[in-house]
Amino acid sequence: MQSLEAALLVLPDRVASGRLLIEGDRIAAIDQRTESRAQNTEHTIRDAQSKIQNPQSKIVLPGLINAHTHLEQTFMRGYSANRSLLDWLKNCIWKLQAAMTVEDVRLACALGMVEALRGGATTVIQHFKVPVSPHYTDAVLQAAEQIGIRLVLARAWNDRGANAESPEAIVADFERLYAEWHGAANGRITIANGPITPWRCSGEMLRRTVELARRHGAPTVCHMNETRDEVAMTVQETGRRPVEWFDDLGVLGPDFHVIHGVWVSDAERELLARRGATVVHCPAANMILASGVAPVAQLLRDGVTVALGTDGPASNDGQDMIEMMRLAAYLARVTTLDPQVLPPRQVVDLATVNGAKALADAGLGRLQPGAKADLIALDLNAAHIQPIGDPLSAVVYNARGSDVDTVIVDGRVLMARKQMLVLNEAALLDECRERAAHLARRAGVTP
């Protein structure tokens, strides 16, 4: 059994000082102290193999859930400046993705996983856009298996437009992935259905892949209503807005994630609430690509579950989920002119319990007995955080990814005292720099 003692624990209904007991991959018990806050207490994790101590002040949270990213895009940072979404996709991203080798994918995704852990995410929904062959997809899954992050791999597909695959090939690869990887690594690795966009997928294949996913208890994720141009493309072809068309197809439900949801109409918001679907808010990507701002406050008021994502490093340039919490709060307030929307507790929920709800996994997103031992400890002893008024405000408005000190996934310590324990990070960085430069030259793309 492991014991973790911290100055503050972010529990489902309050922040309190106390101690967590971890047994195997679960939180076994929480022993709360009577005082509401404590400073400079010892933070300790002990087991037969390790003894990690840090006397600095800590706050422990459930591991954050990054509900949408493209980890392979770590090799594509810096290409989004001064480009619209469609220009960026057609003239940069699609060319780079087409030039990637299996080893490029493995290294890029391993780098993304390290960055995700350093940014506080213990669970990542990886919308994988380079399924050139099973070897590419397996390289991502093998990296997650080795590093120890909790990964949902949403296998991307399109059966229309550029790089379209045949329906038979798409279904066959899903059948293989569900059989070989769904529930692997003690349930830490799972598979999801990942249609790219409405305008690149046929209605028939949307129905077919969603039905297959539901047979395996897997979610479906899709980029939708990201820009006004994309909405217009679907309306022109189908006569319906994207969410309305998907509802006509019967694919909306509690297992469906609308990625972005920036330009959703009142009727679409009502449909999302009625079907129990999730909208994944990606504030940084929407800002840098000038796509717009998702109406998060309205969605929440309408009863829509909203989770939080970074999007890929090519359209965010980072994987810091703590930064995403701050951006989500700021954008909600500046667009509504209401200083009371998205208070800190609700923002933390976007990155924890709402992500768990989107995955239909009650064992994630909470510090409570029986929950998965996925958690992070932030070092509060920093000039940009101290002195602390409200602890949750400090997490949302003051903390940074660089303040993440300890990361535990499935009861395993992956990072301690800000040092990765599961790989040689310096060697990985050296190799990634070299491979990314070669990729850009092969693809003929410059930032």
C-alpha positions, -999 to +999 in steps of 0.1 A: +000+000+000+012+035-008+006+066+013+004+101+000+002+130+024-003+165+011-011+200+022-044+200+003-065+175-014-091+185-040-120+163-031-154+161-049-171+185-025-143+205-008-106+211-005-091+196+027-058+185+041-052+149+046-037+116+034-045+093+005-039+056+007-034+038-026-037+000-030-029-014-064-045+008-090-072+023-067-075+049-040-082+027-009-090+054+016-088+092+024-078+102+059-088+139+063-073+162+089-095+186+107-077+218+096-088+230+062-054+241+051-018+233+059+015+245+046+049+229+043+037+194+051+055+163+039+044+147+006+054+110+006+048+080-016+062+047-004+062+012-018+086-017-019+106-002-048+106+036-041+107+063-015+100+097-029+099+127-005+094+164-011+089+187+019+074+215-002+037+225-001+015+205-024-021+203-037-033+170-050-059+168-077-075+140-098-054+135-129-067+158-156-084+144-187-073+159-220-105+151-240-090+159-274-056+160-290-034+147-318-001+137-302+016+130-335+015+168-342+043+175-318+065+174-349+042+201-364+045+230-340+047+265-353+028+260-385-005+275-375+006+312-373-013+335-397-033+306-413-070+298-413-081+263-405-085+250-440-053+267-453-034+252-423-048+217-430-044+216-468-010+233-471+007+221-439-008+194-417-020+169-444+014+171-462+033+165-430+011+137-419+014+120-453+052+121-450+054+106-415+071+072-410+062+047-383+093+058-363+082+095-367+048+086-353+063+066-324+087+094-313+062+122-319+035+105-298+060+095-271+070+132-269+034+142-267+027+118-239+056+132-219+044+167-225+008+157-215+019+142-182+040+173-175+009+194-182-011+175-156-030+151-179-032+114-168-058+105-195-056+116-231-081+110-259-058+108-289-076+114-322-050+096-343-049+110-379-022+089-395-036+053-397-016+046-429-012+010-417-017-010-385+020-005-378+014+033-374-015+029-350+002+002-330+033+024-326+011+049-307-005+022-285+028+006-277+042+040-266+013+044-243+017+009-229+054+016-222+051+051-208+021+044-186-004+071-196-041+063-198-049+065-235-081+064-255-071+061-292-098+074-314-089+059-348-095+087-373-111+079-407-127+095-437-143+077-466-146+109-487-122+135-500-084+136-497-068+104-484-101+086-482-102+049-472-125+022-483-154+013-459-140-023-458-106-012-448-119+011-421-142-015-405-115-042-407-090-021-388-115-012-362-123-049-357-086-056-352-081-027-328-111-036-307-099-072-305-062-065-298-061-033-278-095-024-263-090-028-226-053-035-228-028-027-200-053-033-172-079-012-190-056+017-193-057+016-232-090+017-250-102+024-286-128+049-299-144+057-332-129+089-347-146+102-379-126+133-390-153+158-399-189+157-412-179+169-447-153+140-452-175+112-439-206+095-455-238+090-435-237+053-441-202+049-426-210+072-397-239+049-388-218+018-394-188+028-373-210+042-344-229+010-343-196-010-341-183+013-314-214+009-293-212-029-295-178-025-279-188+002-254-166+027-271-172+064-277-173+083-310-155+117-314-157+141-343-146+176-352-178+195-356-191+231-359-155+243-356-157+271-382-185+289-400-171+277-433-173+240-422-209+245-410-218+260-444-203+231-462-226+206-444-256+228-448-250+231-485-247+193-490-273+180-465-296+209-459-290+205-422-264+219-397-238+193-386-254+184-352-288+182-368-276+159-395-258+136-371-290+135-350-310+125-382-285+097-387-290+084-351-254+088-340-258+114-313-259+100-277-241+100-243-212+083-260-207+111-287-181+139-284-186+170-305-150+184-307-150+222-307-187+230-310-179+267-316-207+275-340-236+256-326-271+271-330-298+272-302-315+242-318-282+223-319-275+230-282-310+217-274-303+186-293-269+180-276-286+184-242-314+161-251-291+133-264-266+137-235-237+143-259-205+160-248-188+191-263-151+192-260-138+228-256-104+235-271-098+272-263-062+276-274-067+260-308-099+280-315-080+312-306-049+306-326-068+296-357-093+324-352-122+299-354-143+316-327-152+308-291-174+280-280-205+292-260-194+272-230-215+291-204-247+286-226-239+250-232-235+243-194-267+263-187-285+241-212-274+210-195-247+199-220-216+182-206-185+202-215-151+186-213-117+203-219-090+195-245-058+210-258-062+199-294-030+189-312+004+206-307+001+220-343-030+241-335-022+248-298+016+244-298+013+230-263-003+203-242-007+221-209-041+213-194-036+237-166-032+265-191-064+252-208-083+256-176-072+293-173-080+300-209-115+285-206-123+306-177-110+338-193-128+332-226-161+325-209-160+357-190-148+380-218-174+367-242-203+369-218-192+400-199-201+381-167-174+378-140-193+350-123-194+324-151-171+294-148-159+297-112-127+278-103-145+246-091-165+244-123-134+249-144-116+221-126-147+199-132-143+205-170-109+189-168-118+161-144-153+148-137-168+160-170-141+143-190-148+111-170-185+115-177-177+118-214-159+085-212-186+069-190-159+060-164-169+068-129-135+056-117-118+087-132-118+124-123-123+121-086-103+117-054-125+093-035-122+057-022-126+032-050-116+056-077-086+049-100-053+061-085-048+086-113-036+119-096-013+148-098+005+169-072+013+205-079+040+224-061+025+255-046+058+269-033+064+294-062+065+331-066+036+332-091+014+313-067+022+324-031+006+337-010-025+316-015-060+330-009-084+304-024-066+271-033-088+264-064-083+299-077-046+293-073-048+262-094-069+278-122-055+313-123-019+310-110-005+275-116+013+263-147+021+229-162+057+234-149+043+233-114+033+197-117+056+178-094+042+143-092+021+122-116+005+088-107-014+067-132-031+034-123-012+035-090+022+038-107+045+068-102+054+081-136+069+114-125+083+126-092+101+158-082+095+169-117+116+141-131+102+115-156+108+080-142+097+059-172+121+070-199+152+090-207+136+124-215+168+141-227+175+113-252+140+115-265+142+152-271+174+149-290+160+122-313+127+141-318+145+173-329+164+154-356+134+134-369+111+165-370+137+184-392+139+154-416+101+152-418+097+189-427+123+185-455+106+154-469+072+170-468+085+203-484+067+224-457+081+253-438+065+272-409 
